[in-house]
């Protein structure tokens, strides 16, 4: 990503000045590192990730596209891809893929009907000059459990 950025602007600004500007903004890269990165062949991980990305993109219109990380990993292994759960999870995140979630989302907190909040009596200042002068309590959780069915 950084190499592509430098490639785009190096003819106008020069590699060294771009690297200096990037270093000033917290992205540490030396001109020598950039030049080596341009001629370095892709790593084995990059190549394996590219194959897996293509395999996941091919599932767009198939029912398997609804699978989550676990099922998709097993499916890819059955198809002959050497894939780890963490790799499939990472690539699904890069591609913006999510598995379908069954059932309803569990709701844990229900807001009050009036929509009002308790007033801030301390103005967010929790310091005290002596013990037992300031007491603070917070009860924000409302249980929805109705007992045993």
Number of C-alpha atoms within 10 A of each C-alpha: 6 12 13 11 10 19 14 11 12 15 9 8 11 13 18 16 12 19 22 15 13 16 13 10 9 8 12 11 17 15 16 11 11 19 12 10 12 12 8 9 9 10 9 9 10 11 11 14 17 13 13 20 16 10 14 19 14 11 12 12 9 8 8 14 17 17 16 17 21 14 14 21 21 16 15 17 13 10 10 9 15 13 17 15 13 12 17 21 17 14 17 20 11 10 11 8 18 14 15 10 10 6 6 6 7 6 7 10 11 11 11 9 6 6 6 8 8 6 7 8 8 11 7 7 9 9 9 10 7 7 7 7 8 12 9 7 5 6 5 9 10 11 9 10 7 6 5 4 3
